[in-house]
Amino acid sequence: MPSHKNHWPVLLALILAFSLAGASCIRVATPPGTGVSTWKFAVVTDTQGPNRAPDGHSCVNDSVVQAIANDIVREHPDLVLISGDLVNGWFRNGGTPYPVQYQNWKKAMAPVYRSGIRVYPIRGNHDDGPERLVLPPLPAHLEPPPGSSARLKKAFQEAFAESYIPKNGPVGEEGLTYSFSYQNAFFVGLDQYSGGQHKINQAWLDRQLEGNSLAHVFIYGHEPAFELHHKDNLACFPGLRDTFWDSIGKAGARIYFCGHDHFYDRALIADSRGRPIRQMIGGSAGGKRRTWSGVYREADRITGEYHNDELYGYILVTVAGPDVTVRWKALTHPEDDHSWQVLDTFSYTVRQ
């Protein structure tokens, strides 16, 4: 009688082939030797407590930030970028000391830290001090005590002193402005307050970009480069802003992540050579939501692609070789931190 035991490998192969053909949702590992690696990162911005909210003066929108942290863990990206305004800082803080505010922020983000996901924050205006250029003088009862900006800066630097956060920024901006590489991408986080509000150190940025040879370039800061809701932004100095925009376009960046405006907005804004760059405002992670007229101040050079000012959310980016897919995930039911829905997505491919 012939033996049938040698038929099993063939039968198993046929079963596997039919299973894969009928289940398109199954992820098949990348074959060895292709050189294609798929990885993810998240972008979170404006997590401060809503103004006058009964949050126990934590100065963080604890429930929303915790929901975001839990979903980030479920997605398990390789790293998280924080584009400023982590806490209320100097503004309506109920007397909560600056170091305690950042401790509260880390408590809300604890699931991310426990998962070993690296977090790379930069400062926003609430992490710096009152606006001095655009807004009128603050009423006396809102003006922070003398020396607040220096103490707030120190609290931020001490709170985020993790060894993996680079200290390669310009003099005076160590740990505030920095660049780093991961996989096939180069990241630059920009502090926009150390060298004067609404400005960056362009000479330092140029050197960083010139030294990069990786396929993807991602830039993030707090303030939009092109104005929507808040009038305090990089467009306060349009010439410097345009130089910045051209520099990142030349370097191959296709996205500038920012916040400050408390909503989500994606807009296409070419540089002077026609290179496409998206300004992605992701200030939807906890700050009091704001509405906007829908009219860009520099509308002749801006194409709006998606806007949402009704829901909290965060950005998730997937990189697969030369391909990038960007999603905005919205918390559709705040009382249920599992109620996440992708409401905006777009993709692009870089030349290698």
N, C-alpha and C positions, 0 to 999 in steps of 0.2 A: 504494500500500500504506500503511495507516495506521501511524503511529509508536506504539510501546509505551513509550517512555522516560518519559512522564508518569505511567504506572501505578506506577512504583516507590515514590513516597511513600505511596500507598495500601497497597501490599503490605507495606511496612515497618511501617506503623502497625498493620496486622492481625496481623503476626507478633509485634510487641511486645505487643499486647493479649493474644493467646493465651498468650505466654510468662509474662506477669505473672499471668494467671488460673490457670496451672498451677503456679506456684512461689510459694507464700505466704510463703516465707522471705526473698524479695527485699525490701529496704528501699527504699521510694519516698521521695524527698526531700519535705519539707514544701513545699506550694505557696507561692509568694511571696505576701506580704500576709496570711498567716494569723496571724502574730505568735507562733507556737508554736516554741520552741527546745528541743531535747533536748540535755542535757549530763549529765555524771556526776562524782561524786567518790567517793573511797575513804576508809575509816576504819580505821586500824591502831593497835593498842594492846598494850602489854606485850611488847616485843621483847627484853627483857634476856636475858642468858645463863642457862640453867638452873643452879640452885644446884649447886655442886661438879661441874659438867660439865667434861670435859677439852677445853675450847675454847681453850686457849692464853691464858686470861685476857683475851680480847677484851672480855668483859663484855656481849656481844651474842650471841644465838642466830643465828650467821652463816648457817647453811644455810637455816633457815626464813625469815629476813628476806630473803635473796637470792631464794628461791623466790617470796616475796610480791612483791618488787620486780619480778621478771621478769613475773609475771602482771599486775601493775598496768600495766606498759608495754604488754603485749598488749591490755589493756582500754582503755588510753589515756584515763583520766579527766582532767578539767580541773584537779583539785587533789586533794591528799591531806591529811587531818586525822590527826594523831598524838596520841592521848589519854593520853600519859604513860608512865612507866617504860620509857624508851628503852634504858637501860643498867643494869647492876647498881649503879652509883653508889657509895654508901658501903658497901654490903653485899657481903661475900665477893668482893672485886674482885681478889684476888691481888696487890695492890700497884700495879695499873694506874692511872696518873694520870687524873684526871677528864677533862682535855682529850683525852687519847688515847682514852678510852672513846667519846667523841662522834665523834672522827675515825673510829674503827672502825665506828660506826653509819652514818656517811655513806658509808663504803666499801661496806657491805652494801647500802645503798639507792642506790648509784651509778647503776644503770640508770634509776631514776626521775628523778634530777637531770639526767642526760645527755639525757633526753627532753624537758627543759624543763617538766616538770610541777611546779607549785609545791607545796611542803610546808609545812604549818602545824602545828608541834608545841606542846604545852603540857606542863608537868611532871607527873610522878607522884611517889609517895612515895620511890622509889629515886633520883629526880632531886632530892630535897629533903634528907631526913635521917631518922634513926630516929623511929619512933612514940613519942610521949611521953605521950599521953592515955590510951590503952586498954591497951597492952601493958605488962607488968612491965618493970623495968629490964633492959637488956641485960647479958649477961655481959661482963666486962671485956675479953675478947679480941674481942668483936664491937663494942664501943663505938668509934666513929670518933674520931680525934684532934680536939682542940679546933679550932674554926674550920672544920670540914669542910663544914658546910652553906653557909657564905658562899662558900667556894671552889667548891663544886659549883654553886651558883647562878650564879656568875660564869662558870664553864666552859660552862654551858648557854647563857647569854646571848651569849657570844662565839662559840659554835659555830653559833648560829642568828641571825646578825645580818644575814640577807638583807634587802635594801632593801624587798622587798614585804611583809615581816612587820610589821604595824602596831605602833606604839609609843604607842597611844592608851589604854592601860590606866590604872588608878589609880596614884597616886604610889607608887613603889617596886615596881610590877608592870609597868613598861614592857617590852614584848616578852615578857611572861609571860602576862598576861591581855590580851585584845584582841578587837576586833570588826572585821569587814570584810564587804563586799558583793560578790556575784558573780552576774551574770545577774539572775534574779528571786528571789534568796535572800540572807538576812542570816545571817551566822555569828557565833557568840560562843564563844571559847575561854577557859576559866576556870582560872586557877591557884588551887588550894585549900590553899595552904600559906603564902603571904606574909603574910596577915592573921591567922595562927593556923591550926593544922592543922584540916582538915575544915570550913573555912568559906570563903565567898566574900564579895566586896564587893558586897552587895545594892544599895546606893544607886547605885553605878556601873552595875550591870547594869540597874536600873530606867531610868536615863537613856538607856542604849543602846537598850533595847527600845521606849521611848516615842518615840524618834526614827526608828524604822523604819517604812517604808511598803511594803516588798516583801512578796510573797505568802507566801514560805516562810521559816521561822525554824528554824535548826538550832543546838543548844547542845551543847557537848562539854566534858567535864572528865575527871579521872581516876577519882575515887571514885564508887561508886554512891550514889544518893540514898536507896535502900532496901536494907537489908542482905540479903546472901545468905551468902557464906562468910566474908569478912573482917569483923571487928567494928569496924575503924577505917574509917569512912565518914561521909557527911554526916548520917546518922541519929544520930550522936553528939550533935547539937544538933537535936532533932526540930522544935522551933518554927521555927528558922531554916530548916531544910530545907523545911518546909511552906510557908513564905513564898516560898522560891525556887521550889518546884513550882507554886504558884499564879501566880507572876509569869510563868513561861514559858508556862503554859497560857493565861493572859490574852493574851499576846503572839502566840499562834497557833502556838507550837512544838508539834509532835506527836511529836518524838523527842528524848531526851537520850542522847547517846552517852557511854559511859564504859568503864572497865576495872577494874583492880585485882584482881578475881577472875579466875583464870586459866582461863577457859572462856568459852563463848558462851551468852548467855541473853537472851531477849526476853520482856518482861512488860508487860502493860497496867495502868497505874496512873492513875486519874482524879484530877484536882485537886479542890479542895473544891467547885467549881461543876459537877463532872461532866464536864469537858472531857478527852478521851482523850489520854494521853501514853504513849509507849512508853519504858521504860528498856531500852536495848540495851547489854548488857555484852559488849564485844568483846575481852576480854583473852586472846585465843587466838593471838597472833602470835609466840610464841616462849618466853615464860616457862614454867617448869615447870608442866605441867598439874595441876590440882587437881580432886578430886571434891567433891560437895556433896550434902547430905541430901535436897534437893528441897523442903524446907519453908521458905517465906518467913517471916521473923520477924514481919512485919506482914501475915500472910496474909489477914486480913479485908478488906483493900483492894487486894490484888494478884491479878491473873489471869495465871498463867504460860502462855505461848503456845508457846515452843520452847526446848529446852536441849540443849547438846552439850558434854561435857567430855572427849571422846575424841580430837578432831582439832584441828590447828592451822588457822587461817583468818583471813579479814578480811572487812570489810563493804564492799559496793559499792552506791551509791545512784544511781538514774537519775531525773532531773527532766525532765518533758515538760509545759511549761505548768503547769497546776494539779495535775498528776498526779505522784506520787512512788512509785517502786518500789524496795524495799530487798531486797538479797540477801546472804546469808552464804555465801561461797565457802570450801569446806574443801579442804585438801590431803590427799587420800585415801591417797596413797602418798608419804611423805616423800622417798623415794629418787628420785622422778621429779617435777620441778617443773612438769610439764605436766599432772599428774593432779589437776586442780581440778574440783570438783563443787559445784553450788549445792544446799545441803541445807535452806535456809530462805529463804522469800520472803514478803513481804506488800506491799500497796499501799494508798494512800489518796489522796484528792483534797481540796484546800483550796478554800474559797470565794474567788472573786475579785471 
